[in-house]
Amino acid sequence: MNPLSQLWHLLLALRPKQWAKNLLLYLAFFFTLGDHAADDFSGELSLFGWATLGFFAFSILSGVTYIINDYFDIEEDRLHPKKQHRPLASGRLHHRFALVAAVALAAVGLALSFLINANFGYVAIVYLALTVGYSVRLKDFVIIDVMAVAGGFVLRAAAGALAIDVPISPWLYIMTSLGALLISFGKRRNEMATLDASGENQRPVLKEYSVALLDQFVAVVAPATLVAYALYTFTADNLPENNAMMLTIPFVMFGLFRYLYLIHKKNLGGSPEEIFLTDKPLILNILAWFITAASIIAATR
């Protein structure tokens, strides 16, 4: 096989678009801008650098888990109308080369993680173990499969705080886990809604779900996410004491409503990263939230 072709398809197997999930590592840096011990720009730039190194470490590790997941799902993916075109399922990426590359990249990702600090490295190991465990077995257990995915998001948020050595509010962890559950249930709902006769063979755990059940899960998690964010804005020690961050609640509310609209009316929950990268109202809302939140934090430093 052509080495350049193998490298190209290896890159595709790492799913760079999915790396956007690792932006969660910047949450702690963003929300603690006003509390950083270093009060000059160079100090904050240094912290941003450590957060960025953490982002790259987790991007490498998450790419490794996508390769492992695709390796274990080769047969199922070949039955799927879209997933059959993935590098491993289509045969364009040799499975032995993919596994060797995954081991090497895992070593690089963990080395970068421990370069940041030991605690970050330990979280990276837990993240890698959880995601590999999901690919191998956890994805076959109803509800646990979704909670395992949500756990990966929480570990990203925790790693972001450890990268710059700052504590963050427990509400941020709760909000992250609830938001991840919402996205995961939305993805499962899309899979159920688009099932064909052979769909259950692609993901056996879907036999345990139904669209109605997943709608109930979404109905529980969505308002809980909004409540958690609202409580975070006026209880977190690292946010302005004047509770001005409550001004950002409408943006989160709109974002939740827009996402629910897209998964229920447009049936777009199957690819969450595509939603956040292509839906213009959602992108503009995220930008508006970011500008408002950054302005509030900057004004109260």
N, C-alpha and C positions, 0 to 999 in steps of 0.2 A: 504494500500500500504506500501511496505517496506520503512521505513524512510531513510535508507542508499541509496537505489535506487533513492528515490526522491531527495536527496541531490546531488547525482551524476548527475542526469539529469538536476537539477537546474544549476549546474556548466556548463554543456554542453550548456544550454540555454543562459548563459551569454556570450558565444562565445569567449573564451580566445584568439583564433587566431586573432580575430578582434581588440584586444587591441593594436596591433602593430600600429594602426592609432594614438594612443595617444602618440607615440614617438615624435610627433610634438611639444609636450610641452617642449622638450629639445632644440628646435631650438634657442630660445632666449639665453639660457645658452651657447650654442656652439658658436653662432656668436658674442657674447659679451665677450668672454673669456679675450680679451685684454683690456676691459674697466671696469672690475669689480673693485669696490672701494677697496676691500681687496686685497692686493698684495701678500699674502702668501697662501700656499697650504690649510691650515686649513679654511681660509675664502672661498675659492672656493669650498672646500668640503662641507661646510655648505650650500652654494647656490645650489650645486648639490643635496643635501639632500632635500631642499625645492622643487626643480623641480621634484624630484622622488616622494615626497609625493603628488604633484599635479598630476603626472602620475597615481598613484594608485587611487586618488579620481575620476579622469575622467574615469579610467577603470571600476570602480564600477558603475558610472553613465551611461556610455555607455552600460554596461551589463544590467542595468535596462531597458534602452530603447529597447534593443533587445528583452527582455521578453515581454514588452508591445506591440512591433511591432508584435511579433509572436502570441500574444493573439488576436489582432485584425485581423490577417491574417490566423487564423486557417483554415477556410473553403477553402480559396484560396490555402493555402499551401498543403492541402490534395489532390489537383488536380495536383500538381507539382511533376515531377518524382524524384527530389532530396529533395525538401523542405518537402515532406510528411514524411520524416524520422526525422524531427526535434522533440525534446522532446514534445512540446505542440501539434503539429499537429498529431503526432503518438499516443498520449494519454499516453505516458510513464511518463509524468510530469503532475500532476493534476493541472488544471488551477487555482483553488482557492489557493492552496499552492504557486503557482508561483506568483500570484498577491500580496499575503501577504508578500512574500519574497522580491518582487520588492519594495514595500513601505518601508520595513525595510532597505533594502540596499540603497535606495534613501536617507533616513535619515542619514545613515552612511556616504555616499559619500558627502552630503552637509555639514555635521558636520566637516569632514576632510577639506573641501574646506574653510570654515570660520576659521578653525584653522590656515590655511596658512595666510590669511588676508581677510579683508572684501571685497575688490575689486575682488579678486579671487572668493570668494563665490558668489558675484553677477553675475559674468560671468558664473559660474557653474549653477546658477538658470536659466539664459537665455538659456544656452545650453540644460538643461533638458527640459525646456518649448518648445524650438524649435524642439527637437528630438521627444518628445511626440506629439507635434502638427503635425509633419510629419507623425507619425504612425497613428494618428486619422483622419487627413483630408488633409494635404498639399500634400501628395503623389498622390492625385487624380487630381491634377492640372498640366497640361502640362507645362514644363519649370520651373515652380515654384518648382516642386518636386526636380529637380536636383539642383536648386539654394539653396534650404533648406539644402540639403546634403552638398553642398559646404560651406554653412554658418557654419555648425558644425566644419569643418576643420579650418576655420578662427578663430572661438572661441577657439579652442584648441591652436592655435599659440598665440593668445592674452593672454590666461590664463597662458601660459608658461612664457611670459614676466612679467605678474603681480606677478607670484609666486616668482620671484627673484627681483622684483621691478626695472626693467630696461626698457627703451624705445627701440623699434626696428624700423627699417626703414619701412615706408608705403609700399615700394616696396616688402617687405617680405610678407605683408598681401595680396597684389595684386597677387604675385606669388603663394601663398598658395591657394587663391580662384580659380585662373585659373587652377592650377594643379588639384584641387579637381573637378572642372567642367569637365576637360579632362577625369579623371577616371570615373566620374559619367556618362558622355555621352557614354564612352566606355562600361560601364556596361549595359546601356539601349540598346546599339547596339547589344550586345550579346543576350540580352533577345528577341529582335526583330528577330534576325537571327535564333534563335532556337525555335521560336513560333510554336506550333502545333495547331490543330483545336480548342483546348480548352484554348489556351494560353491567349487570351484576357480576359477570366474570372478570371485568376490569378492576373492580374494587369491591370485594366480597362484603366488606363492612356496610356497604350501602343497603344491603338486605335488611339491616336493623333500623334504618331510618325511613322516614316518609316526609314528603313536603310539608304536611300539616304539622308533624312533630317539630321539624326544623323551624317552621314559622313561629311556633310557641317558644322555642329556645331564643330566637332572634328577638321576639317581643319582650322577653325577660332581660336579655343582655343589653339591648340598645338603651332603654331608659336608665339602667344601672350605670352604663358608661357615662351618660350625661350627668347623672347625680355625682358620680365619683369625680369628674372633672370640676364640677361646680364647687364641691367641698374642697378640692385641692386648691382652687384659686383663692380661698379666704382662710385656709387653715395651715398652709405650708409655711414653714419658718423662713424658707429661702426666697419667698416672693414679697413684693412691697406690702408694708403694713397697712397702707390705706385701702387695701382690697380693690385696687384699680384693675387687677387682672380679671375681675368679674366682667369687665367690659368685653372680654374675649369669649364669653359663654355663648352669645348668639352665633358666632362663627362655628363653634363646635356643634351647636344645635342644627344649623343649616347643613353642615357636613354629614351629620347622621341622617337627617331627613333625605338628603340627596342620595346617599348611599343606599338607603332603604328603597327609594324610588327606583334606582338603577337595578337592584337585584330582584325587585318584585315586578316592575313593569317592563324593564328592558332585558331581564334575565342575563345580566352581565357579571354576576358574582363569581363565575368560574375562573376569572383571571383578575384578581384584585389589583395587581401591579399595573395592568393595562388601564384600569379605571382611573387610578391616581395619576397616570402619566398622560392620559388622552382626554379625559372629560373636562372640558373647559370651565364650566361652572365650579366644579370641585377644585380645579387648579387655582382659579381666581380666589376662591374662598380660602384656600390654604395660604395663599400669598397675603391676603388681607389679614388673616389671623396672625401670620408671622410678623407683618409690619406693625400691627397694633400691639402685640405682645412685646416685641423688641423695643418699641417706643416707650411703653410703660416701664419696662425694666431699666432702660437707659435714662429715663427722666427721674428715676428715684434712686439712682446710684449715689 
